[in-house]
Amino acid sequence: MSKQELAVLGQNDADGCCPGLLTAPLDEAQSIELAKVFKALGDPIRLRLLSMIASRAGGEVCVCDLTPAFDLSQPTISHHLKLLRQAGLIGCERRGTWVYYWLLPEMTDRLAGILTRPAGQPLLEPAGTAGGV
């Protein structure tokens, strides 16, 4: 068996495509792409849907199981799910009449990596605020 080096999501070297916010500024393309994801997560309905999908035993859930949890029409739920799909947060597959959804962990891992402070690195306080509120 060969020894292969595995890349850990969220830990980037100098050539990494997605530096954390505390290690390097985002470029314009990265900020545009990430803004779409954060916009999708900025709605409470979509955040709940993502949570319901991500926490489902077995890793996937039918839209027929999501819709009753909300006081919204089925087309509205489908619209929210479409926005989560377009943001790269969930995947789906039609099986007969129903559509099944699952989390795409690559995007949530990427968000976690971007928002995580590198291990052992202290959070710097802005100048002039040391010890004050």
Salt bridges, closest charged atoms under 4 A:
GLU33 OE2 - ARG110 NH1 2.73
GLU60 OE2 - ARG95 NH1 2.69
ASP65 OD2 - ARG56 NH2 3.18
GLU93 OE1 - ARG95 NE 2.63
